[in-house]
C-alpha cells in the first residue's frame, strides 16, 4: 500500500512543491529533471558523444 497514491495525496504533494519552489521555477525544475533522466538513459545504454560516429557530407 506504500506505492499507491490517491488523488488527495497527489494534490497535497503538488501544493507542497508549489509552496517550496514557487510557480515560476517549476518548469525549469521539471526541465532539469527531464534532462537528467535522458542523460541517465544514455549513460546506461553506453551512448556518449565520443562513441557515436560523425556523419560526413
mmCIF file of the N, C-alpha and C atoms, coordinates in Angstrom:
data_MODEL
# 
_entry.id   MODEL 
# 
loop_
_atom_site.group_PDB 
_atom_site.id 
_atom_site.type_symbol 
_atom_site.label_atom_id 
_atom_site.label_alt_id 
_atom_site.label_comp_id 
_atom_site.label_asym_id 
_atom_site.label_entity_id 
_atom_site.label_seq_id 
_atom_site.pdbx_PDB_ins_code 
_atom_site.Cartn_x 
_atom_site.Cartn_y 
_atom_site.Cartn_z 
_atom_site.occupancy 
_atom_site.B_iso_or_equiv 
_atom_site.pdbx_formal_charge 
_atom_site.auth_seq_id 
_atom_site.auth_comp_id 
_atom_site.auth_asym_id 
_atom_site.auth_atom_id 
_atom_site.pdbx_PDB_model_num 
ATOM 1   N N  . UNK A 1 1  ? 0.819  -1.184 0.000   1.00 0.00 ? 1  UNK A N  1 
ATOM 2   C CA . UNK A 1 1  ? 0.000  0.000  0.000   1.00 0.00 ? 1  UNK A CA 1 
ATOM 3   C C  . UNK A 1 1  ? 0.868  1.254  0.000   1.00 0.00 ? 1  UNK A C  1 
ATOM 4   N N  . UNK A 1 2  ? 2.157  1.107  0.195   1.00 0.00 ? 2  UNK A N  1 
ATOM 5   C CA . UNK A 1 2  ? 3.035  2.265  0.250   1.00 0.00 ? 2  UNK A CA 1 
ATOM 6   C C  . UNK A 1 2  ? 3.244  2.891  -1.119  1.00 0.00 ? 2  UNK A C  1 
ATOM 7   N N  . UNK A 1 3  ? 3.051  2.159  -2.209  1.00 0.00 ? 3  UNK A N  1 
ATOM 8   C CA . UNK A 1 3  ? 3.297  2.664  -3.543  1.00 0.00 ? 3  UNK A CA 1 
ATOM 9   C C  . UNK A 1 3  ? 2.080  3.265  -4.222  1.00 0.00 ? 3  UNK A C  1 
ATOM 10  N N  . UNK A 1 4  ? 0.934  3.220  -3.584  1.00 0.00 ? 4  UNK A N  1 
ATOM 11  C CA . UNK A 1 4  ? -0.294 3.697  -4.215  1.00 0.00 ? 4  UNK A CA 1 
ATOM 12  C C  . UNK A 1 4  ? -0.643 5.087  -3.687  1.00 0.00 ? 4  UNK A C  1 
ATOM 13  N N  . UNK A 1 5  ? -0.740 6.029  -4.622  1.00 0.00 ? 5  UNK A N  1 
ATOM 14  C CA . UNK A 1 5  ? -1.123 7.385  -4.250  1.00 0.00 ? 5  UNK A CA 1 
ATOM 15  C C  . UNK A 1 5  ? -2.523 7.667  -4.770  1.00 0.00 ? 5  UNK A C  1 
ATOM 16  N N  . UNK A 1 6  ? -3.334 8.245  -3.920  1.00 0.00 ? 6  UNK A N  1 
ATOM 17  C CA . UNK A 1 6  ? -4.663 8.649  -4.309  1.00 0.00 ? 6  UNK A CA 1 
ATOM 18  C C  . UNK A 1 6  ? -4.659 10.084 -4.796  1.00 0.00 ? 6  UNK A C  1 
ATOM 19  N N  . UNK A 1 7  ? -5.822 10.561 -5.152  1.00 0.00 ? 7  UNK A N  1 
ATOM 20  C CA . UNK A 1 7  ? -5.965 11.924 -5.676  1.00 0.00 ? 7  UNK A CA 1 
ATOM 21  C C  . UNK A 1 7  ? -5.550 12.953 -4.641  1.00 0.00 ? 7  UNK A C  1 
ATOM 22  N N  . UNK A 1 8  ? -5.957 12.786 -3.409  1.00 0.00 ? 8  UNK A N  1 
ATOM 23  C CA . UNK A 1 8  ? -5.645 13.776 -2.371  1.00 0.00 ? 8  UNK A CA 1 
ATOM 24  C C  . UNK A 1 8  ? -4.165 13.817 -2.040  1.00 0.00 ? 8  UNK A C  1 
ATOM 25  N N  . UNK A 1 9  ? -3.517 12.668 -2.093  1.00 0.00 ? 9  UNK A N  1 
ATOM 26  C CA . UNK A 1 9  ? -2.080 12.648 -1.823  1.00 0.00 ? 9  UNK A CA 1 
ATOM 27  C C  . UNK A 1 9  ? -1.309 13.389 -2.907  1.00 0.00 ? 9  UNK A C  1 
ATOM 28  N N  . UNK A 1 10 ? -1.698 13.185 -4.162  1.00 0.00 ? 10 UNK A N  1 
ATOM 29  C CA . UNK A 1 10 ? -1.030 13.867 -5.275  1.00 0.00 ? 10 UNK A CA 1 
ATOM 30  C C  . UNK A 1 10 ? -1.267 15.373 -5.200  1.00 0.00 ? 10 UNK A C  1 
ATOM 31  N N  . UNK A 1 11 ? -2.488 15.780 -4.880  1.00 0.00 ? 11 UNK A N  1 
ATOM 32  C CA . UNK A 1 11 ? -2.796 17.215 -4.734  1.00 0.00 ? 11 UNK A CA 1 
ATOM 33  C C  . UNK A 1 11 ? -1.975 17.822 -3.613  1.00 0.00 ? 11 UNK A C  1 
ATOM 34  N N  . UNK A 1 12 ? -1.838 17.128 -2.510  1.00 0.00 ? 12 UNK A N  1 
ATOM 35  C CA . UNK A 1 12 ? -1.055 17.614 -1.376  1.00 0.00 ? 12 UNK A CA 1 
ATOM 36  C C  . UNK A 1 12 ? 0.418  17.754 -1.749  1.00 0.00 ? 12 UNK A C  1 
ATOM 37  N N  . UNK A 1 13 ? 0.971  16.765 -2.440  1.00 0.00 ? 13 UNK A N  1 
ATOM 38  C CA . UNK A 1 13 ? 2.371  16.831 -2.859  1.00 0.00 ? 13 UNK A CA 1 
ATOM 39  C C  . UNK A 1 13 ? 2.589  17.992 -3.818  1.00 0.00 ? 13 UNK A C  1 
ATOM 40  N N  . UNK A 1 14 ? 1.696  18.186 -4.784  1.00 0.00 ? 14 UNK A N  1 
ATOM 41  C CA . UNK A 1 14 ? 1.821  19.303 -5.721  1.00 0.00 ? 14 UNK A CA 1 
ATOM 42  C C  . UNK A 1 14 ? 1.732  20.649 -5.011  1.00 0.00 ? 14 UNK A C  1 
ATOM 43  N N  . UNK A 1 15 ? 0.850  20.755 -4.032  1.00 0.00 ? 15 UNK A N  1 
ATOM 44  C CA . UNK A 1 15 ? 0.729  22.007 -3.275  1.00 0.00 ? 15 UNK A CA 1 
ATOM 45  C C  . UNK A 1 15 ? 2.015  22.302 -2.504  1.00 0.00 ? 15 UNK A C  1 
ATOM 46  N N  . UNK A 1 16 ? 2.609  21.295 -1.917  1.00 0.00 ? 16 UNK A N  1 
ATOM 47  C CA . UNK A 1 16 ? 3.860  21.484 -1.181  1.00 0.00 ? 16 UNK A CA 1 
ATOM 48  C C  . UNK A 1 16 ? 4.983  21.900 -2.119  1.00 0.00 ? 16 UNK A C  1 
ATOM 49  N N  . UNK A 1 17 ? 5.047  21.277 -3.296  1.00 0.00 ? 17 UNK A N  1 
ATOM 50  C CA . UNK A 1 17 ? 6.079  21.632 -4.271  1.00 0.00 ? 17 UNK A CA 1 
ATOM 51  C C  . UNK A 1 17 ? 5.912  23.080 -4.715  1.00 0.00 ? 17 UNK A C  1 
ATOM 52  N N  . UNK A 1 18 ? 4.698  23.508 -4.971  1.00 0.00 ? 18 UNK A N  1 
ATOM 53  C CA . UNK A 1 18 ? 4.445  24.895 -5.378  1.00 0.00 ? 18 UNK A CA 1 
ATOM 54  C C  . UNK A 1 18 ? 4.832  25.860 -4.263  1.00 0.00 ? 18 UNK A C  1 
ATOM 55  N N  . UNK A 1 19 ? 4.542  25.516 -3.031  1.00 0.00 ? 19 UNK A N  1 
ATOM 56  C CA . UNK A 1 19 ? 4.913  26.385 -1.911  1.00 0.00 ? 19 UNK A CA 1 
ATOM 57  C C  . UNK A 1 19 ? 6.421  26.467 -1.729  1.00 0.00 ? 19 UNK A C  1 
ATOM 58  N N  . UNK A 1 20 ? 7.117  25.354 -1.924  1.00 0.00 ? 20 UNK A N  1 
ATOM 59  C CA . UNK A 1 20 ? 8.563  25.336 -1.721  1.00 0.00 ? 20 UNK A CA 1 
ATOM 60  C C  . UNK A 1 20 ? 9.323  26.053 -2.833  1.00 0.00 ? 20 UNK A C  1 
ATOM 61  N N  . UNK A 1 21 ? 8.951  25.798 -4.084  1.00 0.00 ? 21 UNK A N  1 
ATOM 62  C CA . UNK A 1 21 ? 9.730  26.296 -5.209  1.00 0.00 ? 21 UNK A CA 1 
ATOM 63  C C  . UNK A 1 21 ? 9.119  27.514 -5.890  1.00 0.00 ? 21 UNK A C  1 
ATOM 64  N N  . UNK A 1 22 ? 7.850  27.733 -5.734  1.00 0.00 ? 22 UNK A N  1 
ATOM 65  C CA . UNK A 1 22 ? 7.191  28.821 -6.428  1.00 0.00 ? 22 UNK A CA 1 
ATOM 66  C C  . UNK A 1 22 ? 6.767  28.380 -7.818  1.00 0.00 ? 22 UNK A C  1 
ATOM 67  N N  . UNK A 1 23 ? 5.686  28.955 -8.303  1.00 0.00 ? 23 UNK A N  1 
ATOM 68  C CA . UNK A 1 23 ? 5.118  28.525 -9.579  1.00 0.00 ? 23 UNK A CA 1 
ATOM 69  C C  . UNK A 1 23 ? 6.022  28.865 -10.755 1.00 0.00 ? 23 UNK A C  1 
ATOM 70  N N  . UNK A 1 24 ? 6.836  29.901 -10.659 1.00 0.00 ? 24 UNK A N  1 
ATOM 71  C CA . UNK A 1 24 ? 7.671  30.314 -11.784 1.00 0.00 ? 24 UNK A CA 1 
ATOM 72  C C  . UNK A 1 24 ? 8.886  29.409 -11.963 1.00 0.00 ? 24 UNK A C  1 
ATOM 73  N N  . UNK A 1 25 ? 9.342  28.756 -10.922 1.00 0.00 ? 25 UNK A N  1 
ATOM 74  C CA . UNK A 1 25 ? 10.545 27.929 -11.007 1.00 0.00 ? 25 UNK A CA 1 
ATOM 75  C C  . UNK A 1 25 ? 10.251 26.473 -11.362 1.00 0.00 ? 25 UNK A C  1 
ATOM 76  N N  . UNK A 1 26 ? 9.012  26.051 -11.292 1.00 0.00 ? 26 UNK A N  1 
ATOM 77  C CA . UNK A 1 26 ? 8.665  24.649 -11.521 1.00 0.00 ? 26 UNK A CA 1 
ATOM 78  C C  . UNK A 1 26 ? 8.972  24.190 -12.953 1.00 0.00 ? 26 UNK A C  1 
ATOM 79  N N  . UNK A 1 27 ? 8.668  24.969 -14.018 1.00 0.00 ? 27 UNK A N  1 
ATOM 80  C CA . UNK A 1 27 ? 9.018  24.493 -15.364 1.00 0.00 ? 27 UNK A CA 1 
ATOM 81  C C  . UNK A 1 27 ? 10.515 24.250 -15.548 1.00 0.00 ? 27 UNK A C  1 
ATOM 82  N N  . UNK A 1 28 ? 11.336 25.122 -15.008 1.00 0.00 ? 28 UNK A N  1 
ATOM 83  C CA . UNK A 1 28 ? 12.784 24.925 -15.096 1.00 0.00 ? 28 UNK A CA 1 
ATOM 84  C C  . UNK A 1 28 ? 13.232 23.704 -14.320 1.00 0.00 ? 28 UNK A C  1 
ATOM 85  N N  . UNK A 1 29 ? 12.617 23.470 -13.177 1.00 0.00 ? 29 UNK A N  1 
ATOM 86  C CA . UNK A 1 29 ? 12.932 22.304 -12.364 1.00 0.00 ? 29 UNK A CA 1 
ATOM 87  C C  . UNK A 1 29 ? 12.566 21.018 -13.101 1.00 0.00 ? 29 UNK A C  1 
ATOM 88  N N  . UNK A 1 30 ? 11.394 20.990 -13.726 1.00 0.00 ? 30 UNK A N  1 
ATOM 89  C CA . UNK A 1 30 ? 10.964 19.813 -14.478 1.00 0.00 ? 30 UNK A CA 1 
ATOM 90  C C  . UNK A 1 30 ? 11.859 19.586 -15.695 1.00 0.00 ? 30 UNK A C  1 
ATOM 91  N N  . UNK A 1 31 ? 12.289 20.661 -16.350 1.00 0.00 ? 31 UNK A N  1 
ATOM 92  C CA . UNK A 1 31 ? 13.197 20.531 -17.493 1.00 0.00 ? 31 UNK A CA 1 
ATOM 93  C C  . UNK A 1 31 ? 14.517 19.908 -17.048 1.00 0.00 ? 31 UNK A C  1 
ATOM 94  N N  . UNK A 1 32 ? 15.031 20.362 -15.933 1.00 0.00 ? 32 UNK A N  1 
ATOM 95  C CA . UNK A 1 32 ? 16.276 19.805 -15.403 1.00 0.00 ? 32 UNK A CA 1 
ATOM 96  C C  . UNK A 1 32 ? 16.145 18.340 -15.051 1.00 0.00 ? 32 UNK A C  1 
ATOM 97  N N  . UNK A 1 33 ? 15.027 17.961 -14.474 1.00 0.00 ? 33 UNK A N  1 
ATOM 98  C CA . UNK A 1 33 ? 14.798 16.556 -14.130 1.00 0.00 ? 33 UNK A CA 1 
ATOM 99  C C  . UNK A 1 33 ? 14.708 15.710 -15.398 1.00 0.00 ? 33 UNK A C  1 
ATOM 100 N N  . UNK A 1 34 ? 14.013 16.228 -16.414 1.00 0.00 ? 34 UNK A N  1 
ATOM 101 C CA . UNK A 1 34 ? 13.899 15.509 -17.682 1.00 0.00 ? 34 UNK A CA 1 
ATOM 102 C C  . UNK A 1 34 ? 15.242 15.313 -18.358 1.00 0.00 ? 34 UNK A C  1 
ATOM 103 N N  . UNK A 1 35 ? 16.073 16.356 -18.359 1.00 0.00 ? 35 UNK A N  1 
ATOM 104 C CA . UNK A 1 35 ? 17.401 16.248 -18.952 1.00 0.00 ? 35 UNK A CA 1 
ATOM 105 C C  . UNK A 1 35 ? 18.262 15.251 -18.176 1.00 0.00 ? 35 UNK A C  1 
ATOM 106 N N  . UNK A 1 36 ? 18.120 15.249 -16.877 1.00 0.00 ? 36 UNK A N  1 
ATOM 107 C CA . UNK A 1 36 ? 18.863 14.290 -16.059 1.00 0.00 ? 36 UNK A CA 1 
ATOM 108 C C  . UNK A 1 36 ? 18.458 12.853 -16.346 1.00 0.00 ? 36 UNK A C  1 
ATOM 109 N N  . UNK A 1 37 ? 17.175 12.629 -16.527 1.00 0.00 ? 37 UNK A N  1 
ATOM 110 C CA . UNK A 1 37 ? 16.691 11.284 -16.850 1.00 0.00 ? 37 UNK A CA 1 
ATOM 111 C C  . UNK A 1 37 ? 17.205 10.844 -18.214 1.00 0.00 ? 37 UNK A C  1 
ATOM 112 N N  . UNK A 1 38 ? 17.192 11.768 -19.190 1.00 0.00 ? 38 UNK A N  1 
ATOM 113 C CA . UNK A 1 38 ? 17.700 11.435 -20.520 1.00 0.00 ? 38 UNK A CA 1 
ATOM 114 C C  . UNK A 1 38 ? 19.186 11.109 -20.480 1.00 0.00 ? 38 UNK A C  1 
ATOM 115 N N  . UNK A 1 39 ? 19.952 11.874 -19.736 1.00 0.00 ? 39 UNK A N  1 
ATOM 116 C CA . UNK A 1 39 ? 21.384 11.595 -19.610 1.00 0.00 ? 39 UNK A CA 1 
ATOM 117 C C  . UNK A 1 39 ? 21.623 10.243 -18.940 1.00 0.00 ? 39 UNK A C  1 
ATOM 118 N N  . UNK A 1 40 ? 20.821 9.922  -17.953 1.00 0.00 ? 40 UNK A N  1 
ATOM 119 C CA . UNK A 1 40 ? 20.946 8.637  -17.278 1.00 0.00 ? 40 UNK A CA 1 
ATOM 120 C C  . UNK A 1 40 ? 20.643 7.489  -18.238 1.00 0.00 ? 40 UNK A C  1 
ATOM 121 N N  . UNK A 1 41 ? 19.609 7.639  -19.063 1.00 0.00 ? 41 UNK A N  1 
ATOM 122 C CA . UNK A 1 41 ? 19.272 6.604  -20.034 1.00 0.00 ? 41 UNK A CA 1 
ATOM 123 C C  . UNK A 1 41 ? 20.403 6.417  -21.033 1.00 0.00 ? 41 UNK A C  1 
ATOM 124 N N  . UNK A 1 42 ? 20.962 7.526  -21.521 1.00 0.00 ? 42 UNK A N  1 
ATOM 125 C CA . UNK A 1 42 ? 22.075 7.439  -22.470 1.00 0.00 ? 42 UNK A CA 1 
ATOM 126 C C  . UNK A 1 42 ? 23.282 6.759  -21.832 1.00 0.00 ? 42 UNK A C  1 
ATOM 127 N N  . UNK A 1 43 ? 23.577 7.111  -20.599 1.00 0.00 ? 43 UNK A N  1 
ATOM 128 C CA . UNK A 1 43 ? 24.724 6.519  -19.913 1.00 0.00 ? 43 UNK A CA 1 
ATOM 129 C C  . UNK A 1 43 ? 24.507 5.033  -19.647 1.00 0.00 ? 43 UNK A C  1 
ATOM 130 N N  . UNK A 1 44 ? 23.288 4.643  -19.347 1.00 0.00 ? 44 UNK A N  1 
ATOM 131 C CA . UNK A 1 44 ? 23.022 3.234  -19.072 1.00 0.00 ? 44 UNK A CA 1 
ATOM 132 C C  . UNK A 1 44 ? 23.099 2.395  -20.344 1.00 0.00 ? 44 UNK A C  1 
ATOM 133 N N  . UNK A 1 45 ? 22.835 3.017  -21.504 1.00 0.00 ? 45 UNK A N  1 
ATOM 134 C CA . UNK A 1 45 ? 22.960 2.311  -22.780 1.00 0.00 ? 45 UNK A CA 1 
ATOM 135 C C  . UNK A 1 45 ? 24.397 2.330  -23.287 1.00 0.00 ? 45 UNK A C  1 
ATOM 136 N N  . UNK A 1 46 ? 25.229 3.160  -22.687 1.00 0.00 ? 46 UNK A N  1 
ATOM 137 C CA . UNK A 1 46 ? 26.621 3.242  -23.101 1.00 0.00 ? 46 UNK A CA 1 
ATOM 138 C C  . UNK A 1 46 ? 26.844 4.237  -24.227 1.00 0.00 ? 46 UNK A C  1 
ATOM 139 N N  . UNK A 1 47 ? 25.861 5.084  -24.496 1.00 0.00 ? 47 UNK A N  1 
ATOM 140 C CA . UNK A 1 47 ? 25.999 6.071  -25.551 1.00 0.00 ? 47 UNK A CA 1 
ATOM 141 C C  . UNK A 1 47 ? 26.697 7.314  -25.020 1.00 0.00 ? 47 UNK A C  1 
ATOM 142 N N  . UNK A 1 48 ? 27.679 7.771  -25.745 1.00 0.00 ? 48 UNK A N  1 
ATOM 143 C CA . UNK A 1 48 ? 28.331 9.034  -25.424 1.00 0.00 ? 48 UNK A CA 1 
ATOM 144 C C  . UNK A 1 48 ? 28.537 9.803  -26.712 1.00 0.00 ? 48 UNK A C  1 
ATOM 145 N N  . UNK A 1 49 ? 28.843 11.066 -26.603 1.00 0.00 ? 49 UNK A N  1 
ATOM 146 C CA . UNK A 1 49 ? 29.079 11.878 -27.794 1.00 0.00 ? 49 UNK A CA 1 
ATOM 147 C C  . UNK A 1 49 ? 30.334 11.413 -28.523 1.00 0.00 ? 49 UNK A C  1 
ATOM 148 N N  . UNK A 1 50 ? 31.314 10.923 -27.783 1.00 0.00 ? 50 UNK A N  1 
ATOM 149 C CA . UNK A 1 50 ? 32.556 10.482 -28.380 1.00 0.00 ? 50 UNK A CA 1 
ATOM 150 C C  . UNK A 1 50 ? 32.395 9.142  -29.095 1.00 0.00 ? 50 UNK A C  1 
ATOM 151 N N  . UNK A 1 51 ? 31.483 8.295  -28.644 1.00 0.00 ? 51 UNK A N  1 
ATOM 152 C CA . UNK A 1 51 ? 31.374 6.960  -29.210 1.00 0.00 ? 51 UNK A CA 1 
ATOM 153 C C  . UNK A 1 51 ? 30.501 6.913  -30.462 1.00 0.00 ? 51 UNK A C  1 
ATOM 154 N N  . UNK A 1 52 ? 29.725 7.958  -30.736 1.00 0.00 ? 52 UNK A N  1 
ATOM 155 C CA . UNK A 1 52 ? 28.874 7.954  -31.908 1.00 0.00 ? 52 UNK A CA 1 
ATOM 156 C C  . UNK A 1 52 ? 29.678 8.428  -33.112 1.00 0.00 ? 52 UNK A C  1 
ATOM 157 N N  . UNK A 1 53 ? 29.570 7.740  -34.239 1.00 0.00 ? 53 UNK A N  1 
ATOM 158 C CA . UNK A 1 53 ? 30.327 8.159  -35.426 1.00 0.00 ? 53 UNK A CA 1 
ATOM 159 C C  . UNK A 1 53 ? 29.765 9.459  -35.995 1.00 0.00 ? 53 UNK A C  1 
ATOM 160 N N  . UNK A 1 54 ? 30.647 10.280 -36.499 1.00 0.00 ? 54 UNK A N  1 
ATOM 161 C CA . UNK A 1 54 ? 30.235 11.551 -37.075 1.00 0.00 ? 54 UNK A CA 1 
ATOM 162 C C  . UNK A 1 54 ? 29.854 11.354 -38.518 1.00 0.00 ? 54 UNK A C  1 
ATOM 163 N N  . UNK A 1 55 ? 28.820 12.067 -38.948 1.00 0.00 ? 55 UNK A N  1 
ATOM 164 C CA . UNK A 1 55 ? 28.379 11.982 -40.337 1.00 0.00 ? 55 UNK A CA 1 
ATOM 165 C C  . UNK A 1 55 ? 29.192 12.964 -41.176 1.00 0.00 ? 55 UNK A C  1 
ATOM 166 N N  . UNK A 1 56 ? 29.621 12.485 -42.312 1.00 0.00 ? 56 UNK A N  1 
ATOM 167 C CA . UNK A 1 56 ? 30.379 13.348 -43.220 1.00 0.00 ? 56 UNK A CA 1 
ATOM 168 C C  . UNK A 1 56 ? 29.519 13.637 -44.446 1.00 0.00 ? 56 UNK A C  1 
ATOM 169 N N  . UNK A 1 57 ? 29.593 14.864 -44.930 1.00 0.00 ? 57 UNK A N  1 
ATOM 170 C CA . UNK A 1 57 ? 28.814 15.248 -46.117 1.00 0.00 ? 57 UNK A CA 1 
ATOM 171 C C  . UNK A 1 57 ? 29.523 14.880 -47.395 1.00 0.00 ? 57 UNK A C  1 
# 
